[in-house]
């Protein structure tokens, strides 16, 4: 029987079934990308975490120097490159959806050249890291150790830049399995190499930085071989044509710069809060507890961040194909999964709030403080689940400039001032700083939700087609 001949109630029922079917199908497609991306992101994150853990067993000076160097190199280099590479999620994702496969190779080549050029001023900055730290009145011994670590970390800067571009190139084609295999293989490669360099060859913190660089080059080699020889990349293979690549660079930068602003403005906020904790009345306790809370929050963030990658890929592909309704459904699907994660993760953490601190410290004061911070941390987890996905939607749609304005307003006009007022003027100490983070994160989620709700998906599909074909 045709739908037009059905009774209104049956037509409504049929529409509901179709909508639920479409939502479930969209959820499957998002999960197909998001779940493997969790493995990829965690594996890449563990490379630096395991290096720090090994240095922790070497000496306090090595750990302190590497910790400061890691923080500063994240702020001045890695966050910038990661953010800029996100511009490819728009260009490559929409080109793939529009079946303009040749353009994926052109865009990626242009992005790699652009990112490598950005690495040059970053390298110069890292060469003088020890002098910068001494100028900032940091301990000279720790500054020199951090300087050495930063210089040897330069080995990892250039492969990291290329890896970010290649990762987006594969992600936007839903070619996730090679990234999973290469990331796990790299992690397995890194552990013995790092152990060898740090302990067996007695290179100390320099050995850890050198091992990170070797591991990034190894990961890049594996993915490079896949891109060069795999039949899956046959239509989208990277190649160089001076005119086309220069044109792609001109298209890349207007998306890469706001993408970098989105990532850096958020990332830097958390670093600023840790610095603020260092000037509270009990800096050792406050810094330790806030660092542990941020470690828990950042570990959980891999879930919404990976869902955001899935949402970005699905939205960009559908917009490039001109399927505005499918793009809208992909957003709903990613948010549905993410909110389920928020409820489950928040509930588990809150129920375990009295014991989770023992995983990081045996000091009762630290454990009790972490349990008091649990409600504030749960709020951050929930808002992360919203903004993590919607930031991915922004990258897939190509409105990163709006995301940059949102992050600037949320964190620097609201979040950090609130943290300073609550932490210092109201004497709430670390809780006050965390309240500021929550204000910034919740406001960011709210503003991104409003922008997404009022997005004209038909218009976005039209803009995407225009971007790719003209």
C-alpha positions in Angstrom: 0.0 0.0 0.0 1.4 3.4 -0.9 2.1 5.9 2.0 -0.4 8.4 0.6 -3.3 5.8 1.1 -2.4 5.1 4.7 -4.4 6.5 7.6 -2.7 9.5 9.4 -1.8 7.4 12.4 -0.1 4.7 10.3 1.7 7.3 8.2 3.1 8.9 11.5 4.1 5.4 12.8 5.8 4.6 9.5 7.7 8.0 9.6 8.8 7.2 13.2 10.1 3.8 12.3 12.0 5.3 9.3 13.5 8.0 11.5 14.6 5.5 14.1 16.0 3.2 11.4 17.9 6.2 9.9 19.3 7.2 13.3 20.5 3.6 14.1 22.1 3.4 10.6 23.8 6.8 11.2 25.0 5.7 14.7 26.6 2.6 13.1 28.5 4.7 10.6 29.7 7.1 13.3 30.8 4.2 15.5 32.6 2.5 12.6 35.0 5.5 12.6 34.9 6.6 16.3 35.6 3.2 18.0 38.9 2.5 16.1 39.8 6.2 16.5 39.8 5.8 20.2 42.5 3.1 19.9 44.5 5.3 17.5 44.3 8.4 19.8 45.0 6.5 23.0 48.0 4.6 21.4 49.5 7.9 20.2 48.9 9.5 23.6 50.6 6.6 25.4 53.8 7.1 23.5 54.5 10.3 25.5 52.9 9.1 28.7 55.0 5.9 28.9 58.2 8.0 28.2 57.3 10.2 31.2 56.6 7.2 33.4 60.1 5.8 32.6 61.7 9.2 33.4 59.8 9.1 36.7 61.8 6.0 37.7 65.0 7.7 36.6 65.3 10.9 38.7 63.2 13.7 39.9 65.2 16.3 37.9 64.6 14.3 34.6 60.9 14.1 35.3 60.6 17.8 36.2 62.5 18.9 33.2 60.6 16.7 30.8 57.2 17.7 32.4 57.8 21.4 31.9 59.2 20.8 28.4 56.2 18.6 27.5 53.8 21.3 28.7 55.6 24.1 26.7 56.1 22.1 23.5 52.4 21.1 23.6 51.4 24.8 23.9 53.9 26.2 21.3 54.0 23.3 18.8 52.0 20.1 19.0 48.7 21.8 19.7 49.2 24.3 16.8 50.0 21.6 14.3 47.2 19.3 15.4 44.8 22.3 15.2 45.9 23.4 11.7 45.7 19.8 10.3 42.1 19.8 11.3 41.4 22.1 8.4 41.8 19.0 6.2 38.7 17.4 7.9 36.7 20.0 6.0 38.5 19.9 2.6 39.3 16.2 2.3 36.0 15.1 3.9 33.9 17.2 1.6 36.0 16.3 -1.5 35.6 12.6 -0.8 31.8 13.0 -0.3 31.7 14.9 -3.7 33.7 12.0 -5.3 36.5 14.5 -6.2 39.1 11.9 -5.2 42.1 13.6 -7.0 41.6 16.6 -4.7 42.3 14.6 -1.6 45.8 14.0 -2.7 46.3 17.7 -3.7 44.8 19.0 -0.4 46.9 16.7 1.7 50.2 17.5 -0.2 49.5 21.2 0.3 48.7 20.7 4.0 52.0 18.8 4.5 54.0 21.5 2.9 52.2 24.2 5.0 52.7 22.3 8.3 56.4 21.7 7.6 56.9 25.4 6.9 55.2 26.2 10.3 57.6 23.7 12.0 60.5 26.0 11.2 59.7 28.9 13.5 58.6 26.4 16.1 62.0 24.7 15.9 63.8 28.0 16.5 61.6 28.6 19.6 62.4 25.2 21.0 66.1 25.6 20.5 66.0 28.5 23.1 63.6 26.8 25.5 66.1 26.8 28.4 66.8 30.5 28.0 63.0 31.3 27.9 62.4 29.3 31.1 65.3 31.0 32.9 64.0 34.4 31.7 60.6 33.3 33.3 62.5 32.8 36.6 62.3 29.1 36.5 64.9 26.9 38.4 68.1 26.9 36.2 68.7 23.2 36.7 65.2 22.2 35.6 65.3 24.8 32.8 68.5 23.3 31.3 67.0 19.8 31.6 63.8 21.0 29.9 66.0 22.7 27.2 67.8 19.5 26.4 64.6 17.6 26.2 63.0 20.2 23.9 65.9 20.2 21.5 65.9 16.4 21.1 62.1 16.5 20.8 62.6 18.4 17.5 63.2 14.9 16.0 59.5 14.2 16.5 58.1 17.6 15.4 58.4 17.1 11.6 57.0 13.5 11.5 54.2 14.6 13.9 53.2 17.4 11.4 53.1 15.0 8.5 51.3 12.3 10.5 48.5 14.8 11.4 47.9 15.5 7.7 48.1 11.8 6.7 45.7 10.8 9.6 43.1 13.3 8.4 43.6 12.1 4.8 42.8 8.5 5.9 40.1 9.4 8.4 38.0 11.3 5.9 38.0 8.2 3.7 37.0 6.0 6.6 40.3 4.1 6.2 40.7 3.6 9.9 42.1 0.0 10.2 45.6 0.9 8.9 45.8 3.7 11.5 44.8 1.3 14.2 47.4 -1.3 13.1 50.2 1.3 12.7 49.4 3.0 16.1 49.5 -0.3 18.0 52.6 -1.4 16.2 54.3 1.9 17.0 53.4 1.6 20.7 54.9 -1.9 20.7 58.0 -0.5 19.0 58.3 2.5 21.4 58.3 0.6 24.7 61.6 -1.4 24.1 63.2 1.5 22.2 62.5 4.0 25.0 63.7 1.5 27.7 66.9 0.9 25.7 67.6 4.7 25.3 66.7 5.7 28.8 68.1 2.9 30.9 70.3 0.5 28.9 72.2 3.2 27.0 71.8 5.6 29.9 70.8 8.6 27.8 68.3 9.8 30.4 65.6 12.3 29.4 67.4 12.9 26.1 66.9 9.2 25.3 63.1 9.5 26.0 62.8 12.4 23.6 64.9 10.6 21.0 62.7 7.5 21.4 59.5 9.5 20.8 61.0 10.9 17.6 61.9 7.5 16.4 58.5 6.2 17.1 56.8 9.0 15.2 59.0 8.3 12.2 58.2 4.6 12.4 54.5 5.3 12.5 54.9 7.7 9.5 56.8 5.0 7.6 54.1 2.4 8.1 51.3 4.8 7.0 53.4 6.2 4.2 53.9 2.6 2.8 50.1 2.0 3.0 49.2 5.2 1.3 51.8 4.6 -1.5 51.0 0.9 -2.2 47.4 0.3 -1.1 44.7 -0.1 -3.7 42.3 1.7 -1.3 44.3 4.9 -1.9 44.7 4.4 -5.6 42.2 7.2 -6.6 43.3 9.6 -3.9 47.1 9.1 -4.0 49.3 12.1 -2.9 51.1 13.8 -5.8 52.7 17.2 -6.5 51.7 19.7 -9.1 53.0 23.2 -8.5 49.9 25.1 -9.6 47.3 22.8 -8.0 49.2 22.5 -4.7 49.7 26.2 -4.4 46.0 26.7 -5.0 45.3 24.1 -2.3 47.5 25.9 0.2 45.5 29.1 -0.4 42.4 27.1 0.4 44.0 25.3 3.4 45.1 28.3 5.4 41.7 30.1 5.8 40.5 26.9 7.4 43.7 25.8 9.2 44.2 29.1 11.1 40.7 29.1 12.8 41.0 25.3 13.3 44.3 26.0 15.2 42.6 28.8 17.2 39.8 26.4 18.2 42.2 23.8 19.5 44.9 26.1 21.0 42.5 28.4 22.8 40.9 25.4 24.6 44.2 23.5 25.2 46.0 26.6 26.6 43.2 27.2 29.1 44.0 24.0 31.0 47.7 24.9 31.0 46.9 28.3 32.5 44.8 26.8 35.2 47.7 24.5 36.3 50.0 27.6 36.4 47.4 29.4 38.5 47.3 26.4 40.9 51.0 26.9 41.5 50.4 30.3 43.2 47.6 29.1 45.5 48.4 29.0 49.3 49.2 25.2 49.2 50.7 24.9 45.7 52.0 21.3 46.0 48.6 19.9 47.0 46.6 22.1 44.6 48.8 21.4 41.6 48.9 17.7 42.3 45.1 17.3 42.7 44.3 19.5 39.7 46.9 17.7 37.5 45.3 14.3 38.5 41.8 15.7 37.8 43.0 17.0 34.4 44.6 13.6 33.6 41.3 11.8 34.4 39.4 14.4 32.3 41.8 14.2 29.4 41.8 10.4 29.4 38.0 10.4 29.2 38.1 13.1 26.5 39.4 10.5 24.0 35.8 9.1 23.8 34.0 12.4 22.8 37.1 13.5 20.7 36.9 10.3 18.7 33.1 10.6 18.4 33.8 14.1 17.1 36.2 12.6 14.5 33.4 10.3 13.4 30.9 13.1 13.3 33.3 15.3 11.4 33.9 12.6 8.7 30.3 11.7 8.3 29.1 15.4 8.2 31.8 16.4 5.7 31.2 13.4 3.5 27.5 14.0 3.4 27.8 17.7 2.8 30.2 17.1 0.0 27.7 14.7 -1.5 24.9 17.3 -1.2 23.0 15.1 1.4 22.0 17.8 3.9 19.5 15.5 5.7 22.0 12.7 6.1 24.5 15.3 7.6 21.9 16.4 10.1 21.2 12.8 11.0 25.0 12.2 11.6 25.0 15.0 14.1 22.1 13.5 16.0 23.6 10.1 16.0 27.0 11.3 17.3 25.3 13.4 20.1 23.1 10.4 21.1 26.1 8.1 21.5 28.1 10.9 23.3 25.3 11.6 25.8 25.1 7.9 26.6 28.8 8.0 27.3 28.4 11.1 29.5 25.7 9.4 31.7 27.7 6.1 32.0 31.2 7.7 32.6 29.8 10.4 35.0 27.9 7.8 37.0 30.8 5.4 37.2 33.3 8.1 38.3 31.0 9.6 40.9 30.3 6.2 42.4 34.1 5.5 42.6 35.0 9.0 43.8 36.2 7.8 47.2 38.7 5.2 45.8 39.8 6.6 42.5 42.4 8.8 44.1 44.4 5.8 45.4 45.3 5.0 41.8 47.5 8.2 41.8 48.5 8.7 45.5 48.6 7.0 48.9 48.2 10.4 50.7 44.8 10.5 52.3 44.7 14.3 51.9 45.0 14.0 48.1 42.5 11.1 47.9 39.9 13.0 49.9 40.4 16.2 47.9 39.9 14.3 44.6 36.6 12.9 46.0 35.5 16.4 46.8 36.3 17.5 43.3 34.3 14.6 41.8 31.0 16.5 41.2 32.9 19.3 39.4 34.8 16.7 37.3 31.5 15.0 36.4 30.1 18.3 35.1 33.3 18.7 32.9 32.8 15.2 31.5 29.2 15.9 30.5 30.1 19.2 28.8 33.1 17.5 27.1 30.7 15.0 25.6 28.7 17.8 24.0 31.5 20.1 22.9 33.8 17.3 21.7 31.2 16.1 19.2 30.0 19.6 18.2 33.7 20.7 17.6 33.9 17.8 15.2 30.7 19.0 13.5 32.3 22.5 13.2 35.4 21.0 11.5 33.3 18.8 9.2 31.1 21.7 8.2 33.8 24.3 7.7 32.7 26.9 10.3 35.8 26.7 12.4 35.9 30.5 12.6 32.7 30.4 14.6 34.2 27.7 16.9 37.3 29.9 17.4 35.1 32.9 18.5 33.1 30.5 20.8 36.3 29.2 22.5 37.8 32.7 22.8 34.6 34.0 24.5 33.9 30.9 26.6 37.3 30.5 28.1 39.0 33.9 28.1 36.1 36.2 28.7 34.2 33.9 31.0 36.1 30.8 32.2 39.5 32.1 33.2 38.1 35.3 34.9 35.6 33.1 36.8 38.5 30.8 37.9 40.6 33.7 39.2 37.6 35.3 41.0 36.5 32.0 42.6 39.9 30.7 43.3 41.5 33.8 44.7 38.9 36.4 45.7 36.4 33.9 47.1 39.2 31.7 48.5 37.8 28.5 47.0 41.3 27.4 46.0 41.5 24.5 43.5 37.7 24.1 43.5 37.3 27.7 42.4 39.8 27.2 39.5 37.8 24.1 38.4 34.5 26.1 38.6 36.1 28.5 36.1 36.9 25.6 33.8 33.3 24.3 34.1 31.9 27.7 33.3 34.1 27.9 30.2 33.3 24.4 29.1 29.5 24.6 29.7 29.3 28.0 27.9 31.3 26.5 25.0 28.9 23.5 24.8 25.9 25.8 25.0 27.1 28.2 22.2 28.1 25.4 19.9 24.7 23.7 20.5 22.9 27.0 19.6 25.0 27.4 16.4 24.4 23.8 15.4 20.7 24.1 16.1 20.4 27.1 13.8 22.6 25.7 11.1 21.0 25.7 7.6 22.2 22.3 6.4 21.0 22.9 2.9 23.1 26.0 2.7 26.1 24.2 4.2 25.8 21.5 1.5 25.6 24.2 -1.2 28.7 25.9 0.3 30.6 22.6 0.4 29.7 21.8 -3.2 30.8 25.3 -4.2 34.1 24.9 -2.3 35.0 21.7 -4.0 33.8 22.3 -7.6 34.7 26.0 -8.1 
